[in-house]
Amino acid sequence: MAPDVSQDQLVLIKIDGMHCHKCERTIQQALASHAGVREVEVDFNSGQASVLFDRGTVTVNELMNAVNEAGYRATSFVQGDNQS
């Protein structure tokens, strides 16, 4: 059975403190470790992470806390809607 994607949401999290591509991997692993996170892309150049997640399983707050706990600073976010 295919996963239920009706609760999926996209969020862009602005992150301060990334210095290199190793930072990208660290943040990606921190975010991907949460249940409900389906896809993570971290871009060092733009200083942001794009996260596709199940909003019924994990919250944006928890995702931002994961970034902070990894040693970086999640400063803001913009929520998108995955519905076309």
Backbone as JSON Lines, residues from 0, in Angstrom:
{"i":0,"aa":"M","n":[0.84,-1.2,0.0],"ca":[0.0,0.0,0.0],"c":[0.88,1.25,0.0]}
{"i":1,"aa":"A","n":[0.51,2.23,-0.79],"ca":[1.28,3.47,-0.88],"c":[1.07,4.3,0.39]}
{"i":2,"aa":"P","n":[2.1,5.05,0.79],"ca":[1.93,5.89,1.99],"c":[0.89,6.97,1.76]}
{"i":3,"aa":"D","n":[0.2,7.34,2.82],"ca":[-0.8,8.4,2.75],"c":[-0.08,9.74,2.72]}
{"i":4,"aa":"V","n":[-0.16,10.43,1.6],"ca":[0.55,11.7,1.47],"c":[-0.37,12.91,1.66]}
{"i":5,"aa":"S","n":[-1.61,12.66,2.08],"ca":[-2.57,13.76,2.22],"c":[-2.17,14.73,3.33]}
{"i":6,"aa":"Q","n":[-1.38,14.27,4.3],"ca":[-0.94,15.13,5.4],"c":[0.43,15.76,5.13]}
{"i":7,"aa":"D","n":[1.0,15.48,3.96],"ca":[2.35,15.97,3.67],"c":[2.36,17.48,3.5]}
{"i":8,"aa":"Q","n":[3.39,18.08,4.02],"ca":[3.56,19.52,3.94],"c":[5.02,19.82,3.64]}
{"i":9,"aa":"L","n":[5.26,20.91,2.96],"ca":[6.61,21.35,2.64],"c":[6.92,22.58,3.47]}
{"i":10,"aa":"V","n":[8.12,22.62,4.05],"ca":[8.53,23.79,4.8],"c":[9.96,24.14,4.39]}
{"i":11,"aa":"L","n":[10.23,25.44,4.25],"ca":[11.59,25.93,4.02],"c":[12.06,26.57,5.31]}
{"i":12,"aa":"I","n":[13.13,26.04,5.86],"ca":[13.66,26.56,7.12],"c":[14.94,27.32,6.83]}
{"i":13,"aa":"K","n":[14.99,28.57,7.24],"ca":[16.18,29.42,7.07],"c":[17.13,29.1,8.21]}
{"i":14,"aa":"I","n":[18.4,28.84,7.89],"ca":[19.36,28.39,8.89],"c":[20.61,29.25,8.89]}
{"i":15,"aa":"D","n":[20.99,29.73,10.07],"ca":[22.25,30.45,10.25],"c":[23.29,29.49,10.8]}
{"i":16,"aa":"G","n":[24.54,29.71,10.43],"ca":[25.63,28.95,11.03],"c":[26.21,27.86,10.16]}
{"i":17,"aa":"M","n":[25.7,27.69,8.94],"ca":[26.29,26.69,8.04],"c":[27.54,27.29,7.42]}
{"i":18,"aa":"H","n":[28.63,26.53,7.46],"ca":[29.9,27.04,6.93],"c":[30.4,26.25,5.73]}
{"i":19,"aa":"C","n":[29.91,25.02,5.55],"ca":[30.45,24.17,4.49],"c":[29.45,23.07,4.15]}
{"i":20,"aa":"H","n":[29.84,22.22,3.22],"ca":[28.94,21.15,2.79],"c":[28.8,20.06,3.86]}
{"i":21,"aa":"K","n":[29.76,19.98,4.76],"ca":[29.64,19.02,5.86],"c":[28.47,19.46,6.77]}
{"i":22,"aa":"C","n":[28.28,20.77,6.91],"ca":[27.15,21.29,7.68],"c":[25.83,20.83,7.06]}
{"i":23,"aa":"E","n":[25.77,20.85,5.72],"ca":[24.56,20.39,5.03],"c":[24.21,18.97,5.46]}
{"i":24,"aa":"R","n":[25.22,18.09,5.44],"ca":[24.97,16.69,5.78],"c":[24.54,16.52,7.23]}
{"i":25,"aa":"T","n":[25.16,17.28,8.13],"ca":[24.82,17.2,9.55],"c":[23.35,17.58,9.76]}
{"i":26,"aa":"I","n":[22.93,18.68,9.15],"ca":[21.56,19.16,9.29],"c":[20.59,18.18,8.62]}
{"i":27,"aa":"Q","n":[20.98,17.67,7.46],"ca":[20.12,16.72,6.75],"c":[19.89,15.48,7.61]}
{"i":28,"aa":"Q","n":[20.93,14.97,8.25],"ca":[20.78,13.79,9.1],"c":[19.92,14.1,10.32]}
{"i":29,"aa":"A","n":[20.1,15.27,10.91],"ca":[19.31,15.65,12.08],"c":[17.82,15.72,11.74]}
{"i":30,"aa":"L","n":[17.5,16.27,10.59],"ca":[16.1,16.39,10.18],"c":[15.53,15.04,9.75]}
{"i":31,"aa":"A","n":[16.31,14.28,8.99],"ca":[15.83,13.0,8.47],"c":[15.61,11.97,9.57]}
{"i":32,"aa":"S","n":[16.21,12.18,10.74],"ca":[16.08,11.22,11.83],"c":[14.69,11.26,12.48]}
{"i":33,"aa":"H","n":[13.91,12.29,12.18],"ca":[12.55,12.39,12.74],"c":[11.57,11.53,11.97]}
{"i":34,"aa":"A","n":[10.73,10.83,12.7],"ca":[9.65,10.07,12.07],"c":[8.74,11.07,11.35]}
{"i":35,"aa":"G","n":[8.25,10.7,10.2],"ca":[7.35,11.57,9.46],"c":[8.04,12.45,8.44]}
{"i":36,"aa":"V","n":[9.37,12.53,8.5],"ca":[10.1,13.32,7.5],"c":[10.3,12.43,6.27]}
{"i":37,"aa":"R","n":[9.8,12.91,5.13],"ca":[9.86,12.11,3.91],"c":[11.06,12.47,3.04]}
{"i":38,"aa":"E","n":[11.38,13.77,2.98],"ca":[12.46,14.22,2.12],"c":[13.11,15.45,2.73]}
{"i":39,"aa":"V","n":[14.44,15.52,2.64],"ca":[15.17,16.69,3.15],"c":[16.2,17.1,2.13]}
{"i":40,"aa":"E","n":[16.22,18.39,1.81],"ca":[17.29,18.94,0.99],"c":[17.82,20.16,1.73]}
{"i":41,"aa":"V","n":[19.13,20.16,1.96],"ca":[19.76,21.28,2.65],"c":[20.69,21.95,1.65]}
{"i":42,"aa":"D","n":[20.6,23.28,1.53],"ca":[21.43,24.01,0.59],"c":[22.28,25.02,1.33]}
{"i":43,"aa":"F","n":[23.58,24.75,1.36],"ca":[24.54,25.62,2.05],"c":[24.53,27.03,1.45]}
{"i":44,"aa":"N","n":[24.49,27.13,0.12],"ca":[24.57,28.44,-0.54],"c":[23.41,29.36,-0.19]}
{"i":45,"aa":"S","n":[22.2,28.8,-0.12],"ca":[21.04,29.64,0.19],"c":[20.77,29.68,1.7]}
{"i":46,"aa":"G","n":[21.45,28.82,2.46],"ca":[21.26,28.81,3.92],"c":[19.88,28.35,4.34]}
{"i":47,"aa":"Q","n":[19.36,27.35,3.63],"ca":[18.04,26.86,4.02],"c":[17.89,25.38,3.78]}
{"i":48,"aa":"A","n":[16.91,24.82,4.47],"ca":[16.56,23.41,4.31],"c":[15.13,23.32,3.82]}
{"i":49,"aa":"S","n":[14.91,22.45,2.87],"ca":[13.58,22.17,2.35],"c":[13.19,20.8,2.88]}
{"i":50,"aa":"V","n":[12.08,20.74,3.62],"ca":[11.68,19.49,4.26],"c":[10.24,19.14,3.88]}
{"i":51,"aa":"L","n":[10.07,17.94,3.35],"ca":[8.74,17.41,3.08],"c":[8.43,16.45,4.22]}
{"i":52,"aa":"F","n":[7.34,16.72,4.94],"ca":[7.05,15.93,6.14],"c":[5.56,15.7,6.31]}
{"i":53,"aa":"D","n":[5.26,14.72,7.13],"ca":[3.87,14.4,7.47],"c":[3.49,15.22,8.7]}
{"i":54,"aa":"R","n":[2.63,16.2,8.5],"ca":[2.3,17.11,9.61],"c":[1.51,16.43,10.72]}
{"i":55,"aa":"G","n":[1.04,15.21,10.47],"ca":[0.36,14.45,11.52],"c":[1.34,13.74,12.44]}
{"i":56,"aa":"T","n":[2.61,13.67,12.03],"ca":[3.62,12.94,12.78],"c":[4.64,13.85,13.44]}
{"i":57,"aa":"V","n":[5.03,14.92,12.75],"ca":[6.08,15.81,13.26],"c":[5.66,17.25,12.98]}
{"i":58,"aa":"T","n":[6.08,18.18,13.85],"ca":[5.72,19.59,13.69],"c":[6.91,20.39,13.18]}
{"i":59,"aa":"V","n":[6.63,21.57,12.63],"ca":[7.69,22.47,12.18],"c":[8.58,22.84,13.37]}
{"i":60,"aa":"N","n":[7.95,23.03,14.52],"ca":[8.72,23.36,15.74],"c":[9.75,22.28,16.06]}
{"i":61,"aa":"E","n":[9.33,21.02,15.95],"ca":[10.26,19.91,16.22],"c":[11.39,19.89,15.2]}
{"i":62,"aa":"L","n":[11.07,20.21,13.95],"ca":[12.1,20.25,12.91],"c":[13.09,21.38,13.18]}
{"i":63,"aa":"M","n":[12.58,22.54,13.57],"ca":[13.46,23.67,13.88],"c":[14.33,23.36,15.1]}
{"i":64,"aa":"N","n":[13.75,22.68,16.09],"ca":[14.53,22.27,17.27],"c":[15.64,21.3,16.88]}
{"i":65,"aa":"A","n":[15.38,20.42,15.93],"ca":[16.39,19.46,15.47],"c":[17.59,20.21,14.87]}
{"i":66,"aa":"V","n":[17.31,21.27,14.12],"ca":[18.38,22.09,13.54],"c":[19.18,22.75,14.67]}
{"i":67,"aa":"N","n":[18.47,23.31,15.65],"ca":[19.14,23.98,16.77],"c":[19.98,23.0,17.59]}
{"i":68,"aa":"E","n":[19.43,21.8,17.81],"ca":[20.16,20.79,18.58],"c":[21.39,20.29,17.85]}
{"i":69,"aa":"A","n":[21.4,20.4,16.52],"ca":[22.56,19.99,15.73],"c":[23.66,21.05,15.77]}
{"i":70,"aa":"G","n":[23.38,22.18,16.44],"ca":[24.4,23.21,16.6],"c":[24.27,24.39,15.65]}
{"i":71,"aa":"Y","n":[23.14,24.49,14.97],"ca":[22.89,25.59,14.04],"c":[21.7,26.39,14.54]}
{"i":72,"aa":"R","n":[21.31,27.44,13.82],"ca":[20.21,28.26,14.28],"c":[19.14,28.37,13.21]}
{"i":73,"aa":"A","n":[18.01,27.74,13.49],"ca":[16.86,27.87,12.6],"c":[16.2,29.21,12.92]}
{"i":74,"aa":"T","n":[16.24,30.13,11.97],"ca":[15.79,31.5,12.25],"c":[14.35,31.78,11.84]}
{"i":75,"aa":"S","n":[13.89,31.13,10.78],"ca":[12.52,31.37,10.32],"c":[12.13,30.24,9.39]}
{"i":76,"aa":"F","n":[10.85,30.23,9.03],"ca":[10.39,29.21,8.09],"c":[9.24,29.74,7.25]}
{"i":77,"aa":"V","n":[9.08,29.14,6.1],"ca":[7.96,29.44,5.22],"c":[7.31,28.12,4.89]}
{"i":78,"aa":"Q","n":[6.02,28.0,5.17],"ca":[5.32,26.76,4.88],"c":[4.7,26.84,3.49]}
{"i":79,"aa":"G","n":[4.84,25.76,2.77],"ca":[4.2,25.64,1.48],"c":[3.15,24.57,1.59]}
{"i":80,"aa":"D","n":[2.37,24.41,0.57],"ca":[1.36,23.36,0.57],"c":[1.71,22.38,-0.52]}
{"i":81,"aa":"N","n":[1.68,21.11,-0.22],"ca":[2.03,20.1,-1.19],"c":[0.88,19.75,-2.11]}
{"i":82,"aa":"Q","n":[-0.27,20.33,-1.88],"ca":[-1.43,20.04,-2.74],"c":[-1.3,20.8,-4.04]}
{"i":83,"aa":"S","n":[-1.46,20.11,-5.17],"ca":[-1.33,20.81,-6.45],"c":[-2.65,21.36,-6.92]}
